[in-house]
Amino acid sequence: MPENYPISVKLTDKKKVKPDQSILGFGKYFTDHMFILDYVEGEGWKDARIVPNEPFLIDPAAMVFHYGQAVFEGLKAYNAEGSKILLFRPDMNFARLNHSDERMCIPQLDEEFVIHALKELIKIDSDWIPTEEGTALYIRPFVIATEAAVGVHPSKSYKFMIILSPVGAYYATGLAPVKIIIEDEFVRAVRGGIGFTKSSANYAISLKGQEKAIEKGYAQVLWLDGIERKYIEEVGTMNVFFIIDGKVVTPMLSGSILPGVTRASVIELLKNWNIPVEERKISIDEVFHAHADGKLQEVFGTGTAAVISPVGEFIMGDKRIEICGGKIGEISQKLYDTLTDIQYGRVKDEFNWTVSL
């Protein structure tokens, strides 16, 4: 499907009232329009269209409800300096979407075309991009299986859609360090499974741990590996980094960890700053021992939603440790400032990560 493939446009005649930017939260409000692309076996992806964002009909036998064929992505558009609209590394997001598609037996998308379609959608709803400090337009591309059939096999039809949501900070506390509980009962993913994908099922399986964390007053769950239950994998919505004795350590991509776009960007920045980075196995015991020895300097999570999220406390059973005095560390702050300055066009993008509409 070439970039010049026609996209039909139907504008809404019932524009929504835009929310107050001071109460956006995350993922609560949605713009006036959405993009849809259909797939039918034997015909391929077709009927590209931008239409009003409103409920649509789907058969109760649609296979997404019964067998879970659904994948998604998350990225942002920024109201940048100089009246520009910037995207941050969208090529990586749509390449990752296709990796998820492949694992979930969903037909591949033309990445250049869907990025083009995304730009067209954002242009139409550009007045929804918030302008307050720290806000952005969150972008949710996703694919669902739509064939009406009860029988275990890949669907023969799909919908690819993009919806947009003006957002504030992912955590209500902003850059204040979050408290994280280490999950020692449930398992999120194993190598050979779908832990490396942004499959909906990959997130559904994490909800029980998240529920437990919230009940105990913690913001997120740190997941351990599903085999030995001792090696760190990721936080529920973030990759995770540890600064131990001057070195930055992050779990290596082993097939059960999401290859985060922000994770990759952070590693590139750290190497550019000549800060040692290790991608390897790291056990939870190593982290607790590093803390006991006074060598655990900072911990932070990375992700599209929060960008950089410093971690101020870990708890596992009756063990509790405080990190960096419960405050954001120097490297965490520098990474956040640098990434957001690039995303909002406040500094020159020396890495060619941003794309202008």
N, C-alpha and C positions, 0 to 999 in steps of 0.2 A: 504494500500500500504506500505509494509515494507521498511526499510531503504536499504535493499539489492536488491530492485527492480531495474532492469537494466535501465541505462540511456545511450542512444545512443549518440555518439559525432560525429559531423561533423565540422571540423575546417575550417575556412575561408582560401581562397587562395589569398585574397586581404586585407591584414592588413592595417588599417588606420594609418595615421600620427598622432602621439600623440601631443596634444596641449602644448604650453608653460605653465608651472605650475603657472607662475605669472599672467596669464590672464584667469584662469579657470572659474571664476564666479560660477554660480550655475545652474546645469542641462542643460548645453549647448552642452556638448560633451558626446559621448557614446562609450562604448568599442566594441571590435570585435565580441563578442558572446552574446547570450541570452539563457535563459532556457524556454522551452514550455512544458505544460502538457495539454492534452485535456480531456474534459468530454463529455460523451454521455449518455443520460438517459438509464438505463437498463444495461449499461456496466461499469459505474463509471469512475474514473480518469484513464487515460492510456496514452501510447506512450510518456513517459518522454524522452526529448531530449535536447541536447545543440547544437545549430546551429549558423551560422553566423548571426549577428545582421543586418538585412536588412528588407525592406518593405515586407509585406506578403499580400496575397489576402484575402478579406473578402466580403461576399455578401452585396449589398446595403440594403437588407432587414434584415440584422442582427439586432437582437432585442436591442443590446446596443445602436444603433443609435436612436431608436424610443421610448424606454421605460426606458432607463437609468440604466440598471442593470450593474453597474461597481463599483468595490471597489479597494482600493490600500493600500499600506503601505509604510513606509519610514524608513530606518535604514542605518547604515554606517559600512564600514570595514576600519580599521586603520592600517597604516604601523607603527607598534609599536617597542619599544625598543627591542634589541636582535634579530632583523630580524624576528619578529613574525608578523603575521596578526591576528588582534583581531576583534571580533564582540562584540557589546554591547547589552546584554539582548535580543537576537533575539527571544527567547521563548515568550517574552511578545508581540513582534510585530506580530508573527504568531498566537498567541492566539487571539489577537485583530482583526486580519484579519478574523478569523473564526467567531468572534462576528459580524463583519460587514456582512460577508457572510450570517449568519443566518437571520439578519434583512432584507437583500435584496433578500431572497429566493434563495441563491446560495449554491450549495452542499458544505459540509464541506471538508476541505483538511486535509491530514495527516500531522500534524505539524512537527513531527520528520523527515519525508521524505523530505518535502520541505526545511527544514533547511539543511539537508544532500545535497540536490540538489544545494542549494545556495553555500555551501562550494565548491562543485565540480566546479561550474561555476567560482567562484572567483579564484580558483587555476589555471584555464586555462587562465584567464585574469589578473593574479596577477601583471604583469608588468605595468598595468594601474593604480595601486594604487599610488597616488602621494606621494612625500616624503617631500615637503616643509612644514614649520610650519603652522599649522592650516588647512591643506588640508586633504582630505579623499576620499574614494570611496563611493559615495551615491548609495544605493540599492533601487530599485523600483519594488517590487512585485505587481502584479495587476491581477484582474480577469474581463473578459468581457463576456457578453452573445452573443453567435454566431448563435443561431438558426435563419434561414431565415424565418420569419413569421411576418405578420402585424396583431396583435391581442393581447389584453392585458392579458397576462398570463406569469408565469415564463418560461424562456427559457429552452429548453431541451438539450442544448449543450453550453459549455463554453470553454474558453481558460484561463489558468493560466500562466502567464509569469513573468520572472524576467529580468530586464535590469539594467545595471550598468553605472554610470557616475562619472568620477573624478571631484571633486568640491573643490572650495575654500570657503571663508566665504559667508554665505547666504546674509548678508547685506554688501554692498560695504564699509560701514563705519566700519566694523569689530565690536569691542566691544564698539564703541562710542554709547552713549545712543540715542535711536530712539525717534522720535516725533510721537505721536499717537492721532488720532481723535476719539472721542466717537460718535458712530453712533446713531442718534436719529430719523431716518426716516424709515430705512429698518430693517427687522427682519431676523436673520440667522436661528434660530431653536426654536422649542418648545418641551417640554416633550412629549414623545410618538411618536415623529418624528424620524429623522435620525441624529440628532446633535451629538450623541455619536459615530457614525460610521465614518470611512474614506471612505464614499461613494463619488464618483465623484460629484454627485448632491449636496452634502453638501458643496462643495467648489464652484460650479458654482453659487449657490445662494448668495455667499458672494462677488462676483466680482463687483457688482454695488457699494457697499460700498467702496471697495478697490479703485475703479476707482475715486470715489469722493475724497478719502483721498489723492491720488497721485496728483490730480488736485490742491489741496490746499497745497501741499508741505509736506504732512505727509507720513510716511513710512507704517503705518498699521492702522487698524480699531479695536477699542474695542467695542465688541458687548454686548448689554444689553439683558435681558430676553425678550422673545417674548410675554409675557402676560401683566405684569405690566410696562415693559419698564424702570425699575429702578435698577434691580439687575445685577451685572456684571457677564458675562459668560466667554468669552475668547477673545483673540486677534485672528485675521484671521488665523494665522499659529502657534499660541502658546497658551499654558495655561499662566495664569498671577498670580503673587504673589505681595502682598503689605506688607511692614514692617511698622506697626503702633505701636508706643510707645513700641517698643521692642518685639512685637509679630508678627509672620509671618502669614498672613491671605491669603487664596486662596479659590475661589468659590468651594463649594462642588460638587461632581459628582451627578447631579440630573436627568440624562437621556438626557440632551441637550448639554452636554459638553464632549469633547473628553477626555478619560482617558489616558493622555499622559505618555509615558514611562519615559521621562525626568522628568515630573511632579512627578511621583511616586518616582523616584530616589532622587530628591531634598528633598522631604518630609522625606525620610529615612535618608538622610545625616543630615538634620536639627535636627531631633530627636536624632540622634547619637551624635550631638554636644550640646544637652540639650538646644536647642533654641525652645521656645514655638511655636507650629504650630496649627492653627485652620483651619479646612475645614468647611466652613459655607457660608450662604448667606452674601453677602456684597454689599451694594448699592453704586451707584456712589455718592450719597449725603454724605455717610459716608466718602468716600475718600476725597471729597472736604472739608468737615468739619475738618477732620484730618489734612489736609494741612493748613487750616486757624488757627488751634490750635497749629501748629508747631510740630505735632506728626507723620506726614507722612515722614518716613525716607528714604525708598527706594521702587522702583517698578521695577520688572523685569519679563520678559517672559521666558518660557522654551519650548524647542522643539528639535527634532533631528537635524533639519537643522542648527539652530543658537546656540544650547546648552543653553546658558544663554544670554539673550538680555536685558540689562538695559534700562529702560524707563526714558527719561529726561524731557518729556513734555506731558501734556494732554491738549486737547482743546475740548470744548463742547459749541456750539453756540458762545456766546460772553465771555464765561468763559475760562480762560487759567491759568494753574498752571505749575510751574517748580519744578522738583523733584531732590533733592540731588545736588542742584546747577548745574544741567545739566551734572553731572559727574557720573561715575559708583560708586556704593556704596561698602562698605567693605564686606558685606555679599554676594552681587552679584559676586564680584571679587573672593571671596573664593570659592563659589560654582562652578564658571567657572573653576578655577584652579584645584580644586579637581576632578571634573568630567572629564576634559580633561586629567589630569594626569593618571587617571584610564583607560580611553579609549585608550590612547597611550602607556600604559604599563610602565609609568615612576615611578609609585609607586605600592606597593603591593595592589592587589584588595582584601580588607578584606570582601567585600560583595558577592564575587563570581558572579559578574555581567558580566565579560568578558568571551568570548569563543574563544579559539585559534583554528585556522584551522589545 
